[in-house]
Amino acid sequence: MSDLFSRQPDAPLAERLRPQSLDDVIGQQHLIGIGKPLHTAVAGGKPHSMLLWGPPGVGKTTLARILAQSFHAQFLPVSAVFSGVKEIREAINKAEIALQQGRATILFVDEVHRFNKSQQDAFLPHVESGLLTFIGATTENPSFEVNPALLSRAQVYVLQPLAEADLLRLIEKALKLPEYQGLTVDNEAQQLLAATADGDARRLLNLLEQLLRAAQTGGVNQIGAGFLADSLGTQIRRFDKGGESFYNQISALHKSVRGSHPNAALYWFCRMLDGGADPRYLARRIVRMAWEDIGLADPRALQLANDAAETYERLGSPEGELALAQAVLYLAAAAKSNAGYNAYNQMRRFVAENGSHEVPVHLRNAPTKLMKELGYGKAYRYAHDEPHAYAAGETYMPDHLPEPDFYRPVNRGLEIKISEKLAWLKQLDEDAV
């Protein structure tokens, strides 16, 4: 395993900074922190098959390599883009030789979602027999892209995009390398790099490497946002030509939508596109706006936002950006409600503060004879058999826990009708007492 993390002197910055242990990894603390699943697996010394699901540049390959090294296992990487059954068979042969030598083998399949069923089936029996420990990396939902048989034998771990603080730590780490001594990147430029990377560590380090090389070539020691924009050209442009930061602009876009000013919202949307913002980032924020500020007052807004994001994925730039622009206009003009947003946040706090309560017996399912004998489902009232398809006076909360009144529809859009419906149902409950 001595060459597992070996690096060439002229290797890309992302490779030179590749972590060699879990302690070196930045981000993904929900998986690698003390007491978390992968930390516990390494401490226990026993590998298990898993799928690492997450966007590009968040450490899937790095984690697989670290796990192999931690378990002192042979690491056999296979790319689903360039490999097929032949390469899988070669890996199986190497695993059999390693087993004879007393070594375990980890088969790492990058972009496993690109393997078809027969290719996935080729190594499944060897995962079942224990010859191979399988680690797959995918950017796609494993539920749709991985065979159920393989999925059932692998634990799925979801990796998250790196937070801004994590990306800034990566920049700090890079600047400590001997070859970059004497170079500084000011806070504004660092934040701009982090915003452009959009959670992708590899993209961040590639941009940073280009920037630092340009600075060394030009004899520049102190790097600011202006030098960054000039050096990286169309790859990154300043989001703050008027002195405002990237996050101020996305805030202005969101507040213009919330404030029902379509033209202002469209202005900020186009400003961000002109500044080089990733349309996928904007698409995610547009969907968020629909759920947070419009909600059930106009469910069409929710669908339109999702459709626009999907259209962009299908058409790309610049054609797909028109769909996002029209979604921005619709959201700004739509009826507004944060009732669902507020109710969700209040209920999360309520649940955290009230602990765990048993499900009332009458609401429990009773699929077995024993459960029926224990009274599961007894006295449950089937709403469809009641007048108006509503079991007036029935309770659905845990015993002795009153039902909170957190969702309060506003007097706008569809929520007017929702409010009237809930008021009518409440009256039915009162009449049934």
Summary of the structure (lengths in Angstrom):
residues: 433
radius of gyration: 27.2
end to end distance: 72.6
largest distance: 82.5
contacts: 1304
relative contact order: 0.07
helix: 58%
strand: 7%
